[in-house]
């Protein structure tokens, strides 16, 4: 499934940040943003702020659908400036939620909040936390059928094998 740039790539970056947790060092963050956002090298103080932000992003993935709206609205309130249409670098017109001259942290906040907002509005059942007990990994479902419940094939296989063994033992 193809999402718009904010609901797709931005929501996927939000999931990647959440899954990094406290291990989000500047080099790792720079690598994540390099190809998908126009962000220069992330500094130590910026990574600390981004880690704090990702804790708020995680709550969106964990919440029930009704609560997600309020959580994302709070993220948008705390991050977004006036949206505008950009056509930089020969790209087709697309939305930006913060001025291109803003620092790294405001841009990451606006980008991820905007991505989750589009996801909550356009495809609220396409993201969540892995259904394998004990796994806290979040995901954005970009599959064709939109029925993803696990963060990876590995987690899905573990659950299915365990279920199979339980049925065989009965």
C-alpha positions in Angstrom: 0.0 0.0 0.0 1.3 3.5 -0.8 0.8 6.1 1.8 1.3 9.8 1.3 4.8 11.0 2.3 3.8 11.9 5.9 1.5 9.0 6.6 4.0 6.5 5.1 7.7 7.4 5.4 7.1 9.7 8.4 5.0 7.1 10.3 7.6 4.5 9.5 10.4 6.8 10.9 8.2 7.2 14.0 8.1 3.5 14.4 11.8 3.1 13.9 12.5 5.8 16.5 10.2 4.1 19.0 11.9 0.8 18.4 15.3 2.3 19.0 14.2 3.5 22.5 17.1 4.8 24.5 19.6 3.4 22.0 19.0 6.3 19.7 22.5 7.7 19.6 23.4 10.6 17.2 25.0 8.4 14.6 22.1 6.0 14.4 19.6 8.9 14.2 21.6 10.7 11.5 21.6 7.4 9.5 17.8 7.1 9.8 17.1 10.7 8.8 19.8 11.0 6.1 17.9 9.4 3.2 14.3 10.3 4.2 14.6 13.8 5.6 16.9 16.7 4.9 18.6 16.6 8.3 22.2 17.2 8.9 24.2 15.3 11.6 22.3 14.9 14.8 24.0 16.3 17.9 24.1 14.8 21.4 21.7 17.3 22.9 19.3 16.8 19.9 19.4 13.0 20.4 18.4 13.4 24.0 15.4 15.5 22.9 14.4 13.1 20.2 14.5 10.2 22.7 12.1 12.1 25.0 9.9 12.7 21.9 9.9 9.0 21.0 8.4 8.1 24.4 5.4 10.2 23.4 5.3 8.6 20.0 5.2 5.1 21.6 2.0 6.0 23.5 0.3 6.5 20.2 1.2 3.0 19.1 0.1 1.5 22.5 -3.2 3.4 22.7 -6.7 2.3 21.7 -8.1 4.0 18.5 -10.2 6.6 20.4 -7.3 7.7 22.6 -4.9 7.9 19.6 -6.7 11.0 18.3 -6.1 12.9 21.5 -2.5 11.8 21.7 -1.7 12.8 18.1 -3.5 16.1 18.5 -1.2 16.8 21.5 1.8 15.9 19.4 0.7 18.2 16.6 0.1 21.0 19.0 3.5 20.7 20.5 5.3 20.3 17.2 3.7 21.7 14.2 3.8 25.2 12.7 1.7 26.3 9.8 1.6 23.6 7.1 2.8 24.7 3.6 3.3 23.1 0.2 6.8 22.7 -0.9 8.3 21.9 -4.3 12.0 21.8 -3.4 14.6 19.8 -5.3 12.4 19.3 -8.3 10.0 17.2 -6.3 6.2 17.2 -6.8 4.3 19.5 -4.5 4.1 18.0 -1.0 3.3 19.2 2.5 5.8 20.4 5.1 4.7 21.0 8.6 7.6 23.1 9.8 9.9 25.6 8.1 12.8 24.1 6.3 15.1 26.4 8.3 14.0 24.9 11.6 16.4 22.8 13.6 16.6 19.1 13.6 14.4 18.4 16.7 11.5 20.6 15.5 11.6 19.0 12.1 11.7 15.5 13.5 8.8 16.3 15.8 6.7 17.9 13.0 7.5 15.1 10.5 6.6 12.2 12.9 3.6 13.9 14.3 2.3 14.7 10.8 2.9 11.1 9.7 1.0 9.6 12.6 -1.8 12.1 12.1 -2.2 11.0 8.5 -2.1 7.4 9.6 -4.7 7.8 12.3 -7.0 9.6 9.8 -6.4 7.5 6.7 -5.5 4.0 8.0 -6.0 3.8 11.8 -5.9 0.0 11.8 -2.5 -0.1 10.0 -0.2 0.3 13.0 0.3 -1.1 16.4 2.5 -3.2 18.7 3.5 -6.7 17.9 1.0 -9.3 19.1 3.6 -11.8 20.3 3.6 -11.8 24.1 6.6 -10.1 25.4 7.5 -8.3 22.2 7.2 -4.5 22.5 8.2 -3.7 18.9 5.9 -1.3 17.0 5.1 -1.4 13.3 3.4 0.4 10.5 1.5 -2.1 8.2 2.3 -1.4 4.6 1.2 -4.8 3.4 -1.3 -5.2 0.6 -4.0 -6.8 2.7 -3.5 -4.7 5.8 -3.8 -7.5 8.3 -0.4 -7.4 10.0 -0.4 -8.3 13.7 3.3 -8.9 14.2 6.4 -6.8 13.9 8.2 -9.4 11.8 7.9 -12.9 10.2 10.1 -14.2 13.0 7.6 -13.2 15.7 4.6 -14.5 13.7 6.4 -17.8 13.2 7.1 -18.2 16.9 3.5 -17.6 17.8 2.2 -20.0 15.1 4.7 -22.7 16.0 3.8 -22.4 19.7 0.1 -22.5 18.8 0.7 -25.6 16.7 2.6 -27.4 19.4 -0.1 -26.6 22.0 -2.7 -28.1 19.7 -0.6 -31.2 19.1 0.0 -31.6 22.9 -3.8 -31.5 23.6 
